Amino acid sequence: MKSQQTMKPATAAKKLGVYLEATPEEFQAGVVSRDELNELQANPPQWLADLRSNGPHPKQLIAQKLGISASGLVRAGITEALTTEQINALKEENPDWLVRERATYKEFKAEEARMAEKARLEEAEAE
């Protein structure tokens, strides 16, 4: 018989795209099986649906919603989880640091794409 694969709550929260500290205590205190994770993804309970839509959100998701890198958040001094409302307010306010970080991130992604294309071409030539 195959044993059920389990994960720590932090891993499950990351896979669900939510901020662990905002999840219910029973979620934080236990372990999550692969079947439980699949069930949470397929039929999210109200707490999960609320967290996904309103936050607070984990850093990676905040960065994604703002169109910047996670390190850009750190440079801006944002170390706490933000709610959807706070993220939207930042987008509306569009402070100088956010404009700079978006430009930096856009350059980084363009360079990353250029390097990937260069590697693909070199690989094709080598064949």
TALIN-V472412 format. One record per residue. N is the residue number from 0. PSI is psi in whole degrees, -180 to 180 (none if undefined). BURIAL is b if it has 9 or more other C-alpha atoms within 8 Angstrom, else e. D_FIRST is the distance of its C-alpha to the first C-alpha in whole Angstrom. Layout:
# TALIN-V472412
n:N psi:PSI burial:BURIAL d_first:D_FIRST
n:N psi:PSI burial:BURIAL d_first:D_FIRST
This chain:
# TALIN-V472412
n:0 psi:135 burial:e d_first:0
n:1 psi:132 burial:e d_first:4
n:2 psi:152 burial:e d_first:6
n:3 psi:128 burial:e d_first:9
n:4 psi:131 burial:e d_first:12
n:5 psi:165 burial:e d_first:15
n:6 psi:160 burial:b d_first:19
n:7 psi:155 burial:b d_first:22
n:8 psi:-36 burial:b d_first:25
n:9 psi:-41 burial:e d_first:27
n:10 psi:-44 burial:e d_first:25
n:11 psi:-43 burial:b d_first:24
n:12 psi:-42 burial:b d_first:28
n:13 psi:-44 burial:b d_first:29
n:14 psi:-30 burial:e d_first:26
n:15 psi:-11 burial:e d_first:28
n:16 psi:33 burial:b d_first:31
n:17 psi:161 burial:b d_first:32
n:18 psi:116 burial:b d_first:34
n:19 psi:-46 burial:b d_first:32
n:20 psi:-17 burial:e d_first:35
n:21 psi:-5 burial:e d_first:36
n:22 psi:161 burial:b d_first:32
n:23 psi:152 burial:e d_first:32
n:24 psi:-41 burial:e d_first:31
n:25 psi:-31 burial:e d_first:28
n:26 psi:-45 burial:b d_first:27
n:27 psi:-30 burial:b d_first:28
n:28 psi:-20 burial:e d_first:27
n:29 psi:-168 burial:e d_first:23
n:30 psi:157 burial:b d_first:20
n:31 psi:127 burial:b d_first:19
n:32 psi:163 burial:b d_first:16
n:33 psi:-41 burial:b d_first:16
n:34 psi:-42 burial:e d_first:16
n:35 psi:-42 burial:e d_first:19
n:36 psi:-46 burial:b d_first:21
n:37 psi:-40 burial:e d_first:20
n:38 psi:-42 burial:b d_first:22
n:39 psi:-38 burial:b d_first:24
n:40 psi:-40 burial:e d_first:26
n:41 psi:-40 burial:e d_first:26
n:42 psi:75 burial:e d_first:27
n:43 psi:130 burial:b d_first:29
n:44 psi:169 burial:e d_first:30
n:45 psi:-42 burial:e d_first:34
n:46 psi:-37 burial:b d_first:34
n:47 psi:-43 burial:b d_first:32
n:48 psi:-43 burial:b d_first:34
n:49 psi:-46 burial:b d_first:37
n:50 psi:-43 burial:b d_first:36
n:51 psi:-36 burial:b d_first:36
n:52 psi:-35 burial:e d_first:39
n:53 psi:-20 burial:b d_first:41
n:54 psi:-168 burial:b d_first:39
n:55 psi:150 burial:b d_first:40
n:56 psi:152 burial:b d_first:38
n:57 psi:158 burial:b d_first:37
n:58 psi:-45 burial:b d_first:39
n:59 psi:-40 burial:e d_first:38
n:60 psi:-37 burial:b d_first:38
n:61 psi:-48 burial:b d_first:42
n:62 psi:-46 burial:b d_first:43
n:63 psi:-45 burial:b d_first:41
n:64 psi:-30 burial:e d_first:43
n:65 psi:-10 burial:b d_first:46
n:66 psi:33 burial:e d_first:46
n:67 psi:176 burial:b d_first:46
n:68 psi:162 burial:b d_first:44
n:69 psi:-36 burial:b d_first:42
n:70 psi:-28 burial:e d_first:45
n:71 psi:-36 burial:b d_first:47
n:72 psi:-45 burial:b d_first:46
n:73 psi:-46 burial:b d_first:46
n:74 psi:-32 burial:e d_first:50
n:75 psi:-5 burial:e d_first:51
n:76 psi:15 burial:e d_first:50
n:77 psi:108 burial:e d_first:47
n:78 psi:-13 burial:e d_first:44
n:79 psi:159 burial:e d_first:43
n:80 psi:145 burial:b d_first:41
n:81 psi:152 burial:b d_first:44
n:82 psi:167 burial:b d_first:43
n:83 psi:-40 burial:b d_first:44
n:84 psi:-43 burial:e d_first:48
n:85 psi:-39 burial:e d_first:48
n:86 psi:-45 burial:b d_first:47
n:87 psi:-37 burial:e d_first:49
n:88 psi:-41 burial:e d_first:52
n:89 psi:-42 burial:b d_first:52
n:90 psi:-43 burial:e d_first:52
n:91 psi:-44 burial:e d_first:55
n:92 psi:-37 burial:e d_first:57
n:93 psi:60 burial:e d_first:56
n:94 psi:162 burial:e d_first:57
n:95 psi:-43 burial:e d_first:58
n:96 psi:-37 burial:e d_first:55
n:97 psi:-41 burial:b d_first:53
n:98 psi:-47 burial:b d_first:55
n:99 psi:-47 burial:e d_first:55
n:100 psi:-37 burial:b d_first:51
n:101 psi:-42 burial:b d_first:51
n:102 psi:-44 burial:e d_first:53
n:103 psi:-45 burial:b d_first:52
n:104 psi:-41 burial:b d_first:48
n:105 psi:-44 burial:e d_first:50
n:106 psi:-44 burial:e d_first:51
n:107 psi:-47 burial:e d_first:48
n:108 psi:-38 burial:e d_first:46
n:109 psi:-43 burial:e d_first:49
n:110 psi:-41 burial:e d_first:49
n:111 psi:-43 burial:e d_first:45
n:112 psi:-41 burial:e d_first:46
n:113 psi:-44 burial:e d_first:49
n:114 psi:-39 burial:e d_first:47
n:115 psi:-42 burial:e d_first:44
n:116 psi:-42 burial:e d_first:46
n:117 psi:-45 burial:e d_first:48
n:118 psi:-40 burial:e d_first:45
n:119 psi:-43 burial:e d_first:44
n:120 psi:-42 burial:e d_first:48
n:121 psi:-39 burial:e d_first:48
n:122 psi:-40 burial:e d_first:44
n:123 psi:-38 burial:e d_first:46
n:124 psi:-32 burial:e d_first:49
n:125 psi:-18 burial:e d_first:47
n:126 psi:none burial:e d_first:46
